[in-house]
Amino acid sequence: MATARAACGICIGIVLLLLLVILLPLSYSYIDYYEYGLRQRKSTGKVSTERVFTSGRYFNGPDMKFLKYQADAHLVHLDDVAVFSDGGANNVGLSFQIDVDFTYKLKQDEIGLLHRDLAKTYENVILSRTNDAIKNSATSVLFDDYFKNRKAVEQQFREAVQTRWDAEPPMHATLGQFHLGRIKIPETVAEKQLTAKIQVEKNKEEEFLQSARLERETTAVEVNTINLERQKILRSAQAEANLIVSKALSEADRIRNEAIINGTATLLEKVGIDTEEHKTAFTYIRTLQNRENLGLSISYLSDENIVKTTAQ
């Protein structure tokens, strides 16, 4: 009887030892450095969101395990995101595709909230919200800015994505790096852009031609004004010169006449001609002598004392 009891005790001990050997390893759970963990009961699947566990080894019991979330950065590459540019004067109806690369990390303190709100669907929700944010923000960006102000466009998209993530219910994630990748322009869009650029250049050419034409007309007006002013100055100078010459000639005639009068008076006085009749005759003869087209010759004097002239 005692032997049977001893054997039974040995069996029970062996069973307990086996259970201990089996259950003890099952009671420990491990979390790697790149993971967060929430306790989850194996039998019911219920998850405890009160505490977030980080890397390490934990004794949870055989009925507990960790529901794990990624702790390091998530790397996401979005291909061919269809966007529309701002409806500016040259960009109406332009649609094209862009590539986007970004990283994000889950907030450690909000892993429990993340599980309650989204559980394992958070990745799909983040991708969906990211696409929506980029597409909505792209409608306010000019097509040319994707090439001329790429950094500004990238920053605008980044802020739009983070704002969309923070909307209710929040994503409980922080956006890390964000890069605007390749811009894929369809042929139709490229043709529209080329046509628009050509038209812009043609408009500039026409503006230049009109400006040149206006400049030539303005120059012609200025040249004509200068010529008119020159002619006015020349005519004024000529008129003043003629006036000066006329005054000088008049003054010369006056001086000469005075000299002639004075000289004649002195001559008449010296030769003794004192009667008015003789003075008149002398003056008449002298006047005839000064005529260029008239010759004077005295052949003889008649009784009447008449001086005869002949035309030359």
Secondary structure as UniProt FT lines:
FT   HELIX           2..27
FT   STRAND          28..31
FT   TURN            33..34
FT   STRAND          35..41
FT   TURN            42..44
FT   STRAND          56..59
FT   TURN            62..63
FT   STRAND          64..70
FT   STRAND          74..84
FT   TURN            89..93
FT   STRAND          95..106
FT   HELIX           108..110
FT   HELIX           111..117
FT   HELIX           119..121
FT   HELIX           122..138
FT   TURN            139..140
FT   TURN            143..144
FT   HELIX           145..148
FT   HELIX           150..166
FT   STRAND          173..184
FT   HELIX           187..271
FT   HELIX           276..289
FT   TURN            292..293
FT   STRAND          294..296
FT   TURN            303..304
FT   STRAND          309..311
//
